């Protein structure tokens, strides 16, 4: 493999500067995928006048991966094509359309590093070049997986094109080829939709969830060497597009995976399955969450349940309506789940926004409904997951409307901002900056300094 292409050679020697740990956003949805920050990004902005827009940088290629941040560096995954034909992308409600995109020419899968303060591109690391091994859904990209970092390494996953680990200067440290990972609907096995489960990092280990039509497993790698330490079989599962979560309690550490036939928790050290659930939605996407000493799982295609699981749970927890809960299941609700976006748990409430913009807010401890409300205006379709800072929640629709809602037991819309570009990726928050990736740009939003009297 050829060495990465460096756009600024001095980036090889760059080291992230000192920042608050909370300012880092090291994986999909930040620390532990919770989507929470103590920063203070802007409530309102205007991309036409430049109000509260710190910078806007064009991003080459097509990618739905979210930005991640460590220190003064942003990392993004993308895929560029050699074809002169612009990649097609259909967004909004597609009415069940499941066809694959037709992409001529070769593609190059890349990890991009940008400066947090200016948006300047520092380096581009080429991971792989060739014709895609798997087609993508017409609404997807060839770079859906969000990278992850521990402050020294950056791991990018491109599904059938492999798993890659770079250092902060853009040098490739190691790679792993899983072969062809066929992701598509279990009942239409000729369709190809592409891969979307993001890698995560825990205790010097890289964890990936590979639920596909031709293979199903969790793989754990040593981040320093790329050595595969363990592979956990998920036999019987179908294709999923969910990122796993690692939870640690005084009772031990476990890997939690969403699924259709196998929502489950696995012992981090041994790989032993601790508990499992089935009969959720058949195309699982949302990432599991851990808060309030409970594990939250939801899916929302065909069925739309939400489950709250005790981390000490064991065995089969699959519930039945109108039947007593099994030990280990704190509560569950058969409706109000989410198909695409991952919920957000904050201050004892769980906010679940479905892809149609329907927001359901419940008590996170007992499941009691607080309210249901549509967010956004006009045609509402949501693929990005919500993020939160202080007392504000940010919901990004695919058509580029960002609705800001107050946290709490009653619905209160605080602001609506238009970006006038398609948004598929979940935003990141780095201190007082809100980073939103559109199909063509990465936009950094920050409150402008207050004017001083002369």
C-alpha positions in Angstrom: 0.0 0.0 0.0 1.2 3.5 -0.9 2.0 6.0 1.8 -0.7 8.5 2.7 -0.9 11.7 0.8 0.1 14.6 2.9 -1.3 18.0 2.1 0.8 19.8 4.7 4.0 17.9 5.4 4.7 19.4 8.8 1.5 17.7 10.0 3.7 14.6 10.5 5.1 16.1 13.7 1.9 17.6 15.1 0.8 16.6 18.6 -2.6 17.5 20.0 -2.4 20.4 22.4 -3.7 20.3 26.0 -7.5 20.6 26.3 -10.2 19.6 28.7 -11.0 15.9 28.4 -14.7 16.9 28.0 -13.7 18.9 24.9 -12.6 15.7 23.1 -15.2 13.8 21.1 -13.4 10.6 20.5 -15.9 8.4 18.7 -19.4 8.3 17.3 -21.5 10.5 19.6 -18.5 11.4 21.8 -17.7 9.8 25.1 -19.4 6.5 25.4 -21.7 7.4 22.5 -23.9 9.5 24.9 -23.8 12.6 22.8 -23.4 14.9 25.8 -21.1 17.9 26.3 -20.7 20.6 29.0 -19.6 23.1 26.3 -21.7 26.1 25.1 -22.1 26.0 21.4 -24.4 28.6 19.7 -28.2 28.5 19.9 -28.6 30.3 16.6 -26.5 30.9 13.5 -26.9 32.1 9.9 -24.7 30.5 7.2 -25.7 33.2 4.7 -24.6 36.2 6.9 -21.8 34.2 8.7 -23.4 34.8 12.1 -21.7 32.4 14.6 -20.1 30.5 11.7 -16.4 30.2 12.6 -15.4 28.4 9.4 -16.8 26.2 6.6 -14.5 23.7 4.8 -15.3 21.7 1.7 -14.9 17.9 2.2 -14.0 15.8 -0.9 -15.9 12.7 -1.9 -19.0 11.3 -0.2 -19.2 10.2 3.4 -21.7 10.0 6.2 -19.2 9.3 8.9 -19.4 11.8 11.8 -16.5 14.1 12.8 -14.4 13.2 15.9 -12.2 15.6 17.8 -9.1 15.2 20.0 -7.2 18.3 21.1 -7.0 20.7 18.2 -7.5 18.0 15.5 -10.7 16.8 13.7 -10.8 13.5 11.9 -13.2 12.5 9.2 -13.6 9.5 6.9 -14.6 9.9 3.3 -14.5 8.0 0.0 -13.6 9.7 -3.3 -14.2 8.4 -6.8 -12.2 8.5 -10.0 -15.4 8.8 -12.0 -16.2 12.2 -13.4 -19.8 11.4 -12.6 -21.0 12.8 -9.2 -22.1 10.1 -6.9 -25.9 9.9 -6.7 -27.6 10.3 -3.4 -31.3 10.1 -2.6 -32.5 11.4 0.8 -35.8 12.0 2.6 -38.5 9.4 2.9 -38.0 6.8 0.2 -41.1 4.7 0.7 -39.3 1.5 1.4 -37.0 1.7 -1.6 -34.1 -0.6 -1.1 -32.1 -0.5 -4.3 -28.3 -0.1 -4.4 -26.5 2.8 -6.0 -24.5 2.2 -9.2 -21.0 3.7 -8.8 -18.7 3.6 -11.8 -15.0 3.8 -11.5 -12.6 3.1 -8.7 -12.9 4.7 -5.2 -10.3 5.8 -2.6 -11.1 5.4 1.1 -9.5 8.2 3.1 -9.0 9.5 6.6 -8.8 13.3 6.7 -7.3 15.5 9.5 -8.4 19.1 9.9 -7.4 21.9 12.2 -10.1 22.6 14.8 -9.6 26.4 14.9 -9.4 27.1 11.2 -10.8 24.1 9.3 -7.6 23.8 7.3 -6.9 20.4 5.9 -3.7 19.1 7.5 -3.3 15.7 5.9 -5.2 13.0 4.0 -4.4 9.4 4.6 -5.2 7.0 1.7 -6.4 3.7 3.1 -7.5 1.7 0.0 -8.2 2.2 -3.7 -10.3 0.0 -5.8 -13.7 -0.9 -7.0 -16.2 -1.2 -4.0 -16.5 -4.8 -2.9 -20.1 -4.1 -1.9 -22.6 -1.7 -3.3 -24.1 1.0 -1.1 -27.7 1.9 -0.5 -29.0 4.8 -2.6 -29.1 6.8 0.7 -25.8 5.7 2.0 -22.1 6.3 1.3 -19.0 4.1 1.1 -17.7 5.8 4.3 -20.5 5.5 6.8 -18.4 4.4 9.8 -17.2 7.1 12.2 -13.5 6.9 13.2 -12.4 6.5 16.8 -9.3 7.8 18.6 -7.5 7.4 22.0 -5.4 10.5 21.5 -2.5 8.6 19.9 -4.1 6.4 17.3 -7.0 7.0 14.9 -8.9 3.9 13.7 -11.1 4.1 10.6 -13.3 1.2 9.4 -14.5 0.9 5.8 -16.3 -2.4 6.0 -15.3 -4.7 3.1 -12.4 -2.4 2.4 -10.8 -3.0 5.8 -9.9 -1.6 9.2 -7.1 0.9 9.4 -5.1 2.4 12.2 -3.2 5.7 11.7 -1.1 7.8 14.0 -1.8 11.5 14.6 0.6 12.4 11.8 -1.2 10.3 9.2 1.1 7.4 9.1 -0.5 4.0 8.7 0.4 1.8 11.6 -1.6 -1.4 10.7 -4.6 -2.7 8.8 -6.9 -5.7 8.8 -8.8 -7.2 5.9 -12.1 -8.9 6.9 -12.9 -9.9 3.3 -16.3 -9.2 1.8 -18.8 -8.1 4.4 -22.2 -8.4 2.8 -24.7 -6.1 4.5 -28.3 -5.9 3.3 -31.8 -6.9 4.4 -32.1 -10.5 5.6 -35.2 -11.1 3.5 -33.7 -9.7 0.2 -30.2 -11.2 0.1 -29.4 -9.9 -3.4 -29.5 -6.3 -2.2 -26.4 -4.6 -1.0 -26.6 -1.6 1.4 -23.1 -1.1 2.6 -21.5 -1.2 6.1 -22.1 1.3 8.9 -21.0 0.0 12.3 -18.3 2.2 13.7 -15.2 1.0 15.7 -14.8 1.9 19.4 -11.8 1.9 21.6 -11.6 0.7 25.2 -8.6 0.0 27.4 -6.1 -0.2 24.5 -8.4 -2.4 22.5 -10.3 -1.8 19.2 -13.8 -3.4 19.1 -15.8 -3.8 15.9 -19.2 -5.4 15.4 -19.6 -7.2 12.0 -23.2 -8.4 11.6 -23.6 -9.3 8.0 -25.5 -11.8 5.8 -22.4 -13.9 5.2 -20.7 -13.6 8.7 -21.5 -12.4 12.2 -19.0 -11.6 14.9 -17.4 -9.1 17.3 -13.6 -8.7 16.8 -11.2 -7.2 19.4 -7.7 -5.9 18.4 -4.7 -4.6 20.2 -4.6 -1.0 19.2 -0.8 -0.7 19.3 0.0 -3.8 17.2 -3.2 -4.6 15.3 -3.1 -8.2 16.6 -6.6 -9.8 16.8 -7.1 -10.8 20.4 -10.5 -12.4 20.4 -13.4 -13.0 18.1 -16.9 -13.5 19.5 -19.4 -15.4 17.4 -22.9 -13.9 16.9 -24.2 -16.9 15.0 -27.8 -16.6 13.9 -27.8 -12.7 13.7 -28.6 -11.0 10.4 -27.1 -7.8 9.0 -27.1 -4.8 11.4 -25.8 -1.3 11.2 -25.3 -0.5 14.9 -22.1 0.5 16.7 -21.4 -1.5 19.9 -20.9 0.0 23.3 -18.6 -1.1 26.2 -19.9 -0.6 29.7 -17.9 -0.9 32.9 -19.3 -1.4 36.4 -18.0 -2.8 39.6 -19.4 -6.2 38.5 -17.3 -6.3 35.3 -17.0 -5.0 31.8 -19.2 -6.0 28.9 -19.7 -5.3 25.2 -23.3 -4.6 24.3 -24.6 -5.1 20.7 -27.9 -4.1 19.2 -29.5 -6.7 16.9 -32.7 -8.2 15.5 -32.3 -11.8 16.6 -29.5 -11.2 19.1 -29.5 -8.0 21.2 -26.9 -9.1 23.7 -24.2 -8.4 26.3 -20.8 -10.2 26.3 -18.1 -10.4 28.9 -15.3 -8.2 27.7 -12.5 -10.6 28.9 -13.9 -14.0 27.9 -16.5 -13.2 25.2 -19.1 -15.2 27.1 -22.7 -14.1 26.4 -24.2 -12.8 29.6 -27.8 -12.0 28.4 -29.8 -11.6 25.3 -33.1 -10.3 23.8 -34.8 -10.9 20.5 -37.8 -9.8 18.5 -36.9 -6.2 18.0 -36.9 -4.2 14.7 -35.4 -6.1 11.8 -32.9 -3.5 10.6 -31.1 -2.4 13.8 -29.2 0.9 13.6 -29.2 2.8 17.0 -26.2 2.4 19.3 -26.8 0.9 22.8 -26.4 3.4 25.7 -25.5 3.1 29.4 -26.7 5.7 31.9 -28.6 5.7 35.2 -27.0 2.2 35.8 -29.2 0.9 32.9 -28.5 -0.3 29.4 -30.8 1.2 26.8 -31.5 -0.5 23.4 -34.0 0.4 20.7 -34.8 -0.3 17.1 -37.6 0.8 15.0 -38.1 -1.1 11.7 -41.1 -3.4 11.6 -41.2 -3.3 15.4 -40.2 -0.3 17.5 -39.4 -1.3 21.1 -37.2 0.2 23.7 -35.6 -1.8 26.5 -33.9 -0.8 29.7 -31.7 -3.6 31.0 -29.8 -4.0 34.3 -26.1 -4.6 33.8 -26.3 -7.6 36.1 -28.8 -9.3 33.8 -28.4 -12.9 32.8 -30.1 -15.2 30.4 -33.0 -14.6 28.0 -34.7 -11.3 28.7 -37.1 -11.3 25.8 -40.4 -9.8 27.1 -44.0 -10.6 26.2 -46.7 -8.0 26.2 -49.0 -8.1 29.3 -46.7 -10.5 31.0 -44.4 -9.9 34.1 -40.9 -8.6 33.3 -38.1 -11.1 33.5 -35.3 -10.5 36.0 -32.8 -8.2 34.6 -35.2 -6.1 32.5 -36.0 -2.8 34.3 -38.7 -1.7 31.8 -39.6 -2.0 28.2 -42.0 -0.2 25.8 -43.2 -1.8 22.6 -43.6 1.5 20.7 -41.8 4.9 20.4 -38.5 3.2 19.4 -36.1 4.6 16.8 -35.2 3.3 13.4 -32.2 5.4 12.5 -31.1 7.9 15.2 -29.6 6.8 18.5 -31.6 8.1 21.5 -30.1 10.6 24.0 -30.2 10.1 27.8 -29.8 13.2 29.9 -30.7 14.1 33.5 -33.0 11.1 34.0 -34.9 11.4 30.7 -34.5 9.4 27.5 -35.2 11.3 24.2 -36.0 9.1 21.3 -36.4 10.7 17.9 -37.5 8.4 15.1 -36.5 9.0 11.5 -39.8 10.7 10.8 -39.1 13.4 13.4 -41.4 12.0 16.1 -39.8 12.7 19.5 -40.8 10.6 22.5 -39.5 11.6 25.9 -39.7 9.2 28.8 -38.5 8.8 32.4 -35.2 6.9 31.8 -35.5 5.0 35.1 -39.1 3.7 34.8 -40.2 4.4 31.2 -43.1 6.7 32.1 -44.0 8.9 29.1 -43.4 12.6 29.5 -44.5 13.8 26.0 -44.6 13.1 22.3 -43.9 15.9 19.8 -42.8 16.3 16.2 -39.6 18.2 15.8 -38.6 20.2 12.7 -40.9 21.6 10.1 -42.0 20.7 6.6 -40.8 17.3 5.3 -39.1 15.7 8.3 -36.6 12.9 7.9 -33.8 12.3 10.4 -30.8 10.0 10.0 -28.4 12.0 12.3 -28.6 11.4 16.0 -29.3 14.2 18.5 -26.5 15.7 20.6 -26.8 17.9 23.7 -24.9 20.7 25.5 -25.9 22.4 28.7 -29.8 22.4 28.6 -30.1 22.2 24.8 -30.7 19.3 22.4 -29.8 19.6 18.7 -31.8 17.7 16.1 -30.5 17.7 12.5 -33.0 16.8 9.7 -31.7 15.4 6.4 -32.8 18.5 4.5 -30.6 20.7 6.7 -32.8 22.1 9.4 -31.3 22.1 12.9 -34.0 22.3 15.6 -32.8 23.2 19.1 -35.1 21.9 21.9 -34.9 22.6 25.6 -34.1 19.6 27.9 -36.9 18.8 30.3 -40.2 17.1 30.8 -42.1 19.6 28.6 -41.5 20.3 25.0 -40.0 23.8 24.3 -38.5 24.7 20.9 -35.7 27.2 21.4 -34.5 27.8 17.8 -34.6 26.6 14.2 -31.5 27.1 12.0 -31.2 26.3 8.3 -27.9 25.1 6.8 -29.4 24.7 3.3 -27.4 21.5 2.8 -28.2 17.8 3.3 -27.2 16.4 6.7 -26.8 12.7 7.2 -24.0 12.6 9.8 -24.4 13.1 13.5 -22.8 16.3 14.8 -19.9 16.6 17.2 -19.4 19.1 20.0 -15.9 20.3 20.9 -16.1 22.7 23.9 -18.0 25.7 22.6 -17.9 24.5 18.9 -20.7 22.6 17.2 -19.4 20.7 14.1 -21.9 19.6 11.5 -20.9 17.6 8.5 -23.1 18.1 5.5 -22.8 16.1 2.3 -20.3 18.7 0.9 -18.9 20.5 3.9 -17.8 20.5 7.5 -19.2 23.5 9.3 -17.9 24.8 12.6 -20.4 26.9 14.6 -19.2 29.0 17.5 -20.6 32.0 19.3 -18.8 35.2 18.1 -17.0 37.2 20.7 -19.1 39.9 22.2 -18.4 43.4 20.8 -16.4 45.7 23.0 -17.0 49.4 23.3 -14.3 51.6 21.8 
